[in-house]
Amino acid sequence: MVGTGKCFLVTGPPGVGKSTLIMRVFESLKASNPTLKVQGFYTREVRVAGERVGFEVVTLDGRTCPLASSNFSSQESHRWPNVGKYKVDVASFESLALLELQVREDTDLFIIDEVGKMELYSSSFFPAVLKVLESNIPILASIPVPKFGRDIPAGKFPLLSPPLFKHKISFLM
């Protein structure tokens, strides 16, 4: 079980600034403590000519891989899950993100941005997140909520149930 004060969750609808906040906290922590060992990843939009065409996973040391795209057109991609207009490349996501969630003794902090619908198409992702939670290494993570209305019910998303989280920062539009 996660110890007191070990898990900070940032929640809110898409586009409200969850990822920006997490990256600014990460940059500030690294600037003030260059020896801090941080593991994890964030997702960012892929844009072409100003239009969002997908998302990619970025590790904290800069490696990238596709997460989802509206431009995948291979035979294989037709079998991939959809989130809106995007096809989710689960194998690509797992090839990078799961490595970043392996618990190591010298890790001081995990950053997971985000625990969302696309990422949860990986059957291995949530168990990896739970192992991170059980490690008692502090976590800074984001969880999106629907753009219109409801918060994620804690019973449907165990990360939001005490005592698994200590602080939840929610943004409203």
N, C-alpha and C positions, 0 to 999 in steps of 0.2 A: 504494500500500500504506500502511496505517496505521503511523505512527511509534510508537516505543516509548512505552508509558504513555499512549496516546491513547484507549484504549477500555476502559471499565469495564462489565462485564456483571453483572447481578444475576439469579440463577436460583433457582428453587425452585418447589414446587407451589403451586396456587391457594390464596390466603388466608393465606400465610405472612408477608406484609409487604413484598414487593418494591416495590410502588407507594408505600407509606408511607415506606420508606427513601429512595426516589428523590425524593419531594416534600420530605422534610425536608432532604436535601442541597441541593436547589434553593433552598429558602427560606433556608437558612443562607448559601449562596453569595451570594444576592441581598442579604441583610442586611449581609454583610461587604464587598460590592463592588457598590454600587447601579448602577454603570455597566456591569457585566457584560452582554454581549449573548448571551442564551440563546434558542435556537429549539427547537421541538419540540412534543410533546403527551404527554398521558397519557390512559389510559382509566379511567373510573370506573363503578361500578355505578349503575344507576337502580333505585330501590326505590319501591314503592307499598304503603302500609300495612304496612311492614316486610318485604315480600317482594320479592326481586330479580326484576325483569321485563325487564332488559336492561342495555345498556352504552352509554355515550356517549364520544365523543372530546372532550377539552378541551385547547385550546391554552394555552400558558403565559401568555397575556394574557387568558384567560377566555372565548374564543369556544367554542361547543359545537356538536356535531351528533350525530345518532344513529349508533351503530355496529351494534347488534344489539338485537332485542327479541323477546319471546315474544308481543307484542300486535299485531304488524303483521298487517293483514288485507286489504290492498289486493290487487287482481288481480295487480299487478306483483310483490308480495312473495312470491307462491306460487312464483315462479321463482328466488328468491334462495337462496343456499347456507345450509345448516343447520349449526350447531354445537350439539349437544345440542338443547334445546328452543327455541333462539334462531335467528331468521332474520337473516342478515348483510346490511346495506344497504351494499354495496360502493361504490355511486356516492356516497352521502352521506359515507362515510369518505374516499374519494379527494378529494372536493371541499374538504376541510379539511386532512387530514393531509399530503397530497402537497405542498400549498403550504408547510407548515411544514418540509418536508425539502429545500426548495430551498437549495442552498449559496450563501451570501453571504459576501463577503470580510470583513465586519466582525463575523461571528459568532465568539464565544469558546467556545461549548459547545452541543452538541446533546443533547437529552433525548428518548429514544424509549421510551415505556412503553405498549405493549409490542410486541415482535415475536412475535406469537402466531398461532394458527390462524385466528382471525377476520380479522386484518389481512392475513394472507398469501393470503386469497381475492382480494385485489387483485393483478392481474398487474403493476401498476406499482409496488407498494409495495417489494418486495425490491430491484429495480433502483435505486430512490431511496435505500434504505438503503445499498446498495453505493457509490453516488456520495458519500454523506456519509462513509463509511469512507475512500474514496479522497481526500477533501479534506484529510485530516490535521487536521481540527478535532476536539478532544476530544469523546468521546461517553460518555454515561451511559445505559445501556439495560437493559431487562429482557426476559428470555426465560423463559416458563413451562416447567416440566417436568411430566410426568405425576404426578398425585397419588399414585399407588401404584407406587413402584419406580424404574424406570430413569431415568438422566440422558439428555439428548438426545445421540445419537452424533455426534461432531464431523464425521464423513464425510457425514452427512445434513444438517448445518446448518453451513455454512462460517463463520458468525460465531464459532463456538466453536473454530475451528482456529487454532493459532499460525501466523503472527504477527499474525493479525487482532485478537486480543484480548491485552491485557496482564494484566488482573486479572479473575478471575471470583469473585464472591461468591455462595456457595450457602447456602440456608437448608434446614434439615431440620425435619420435623415430629416 
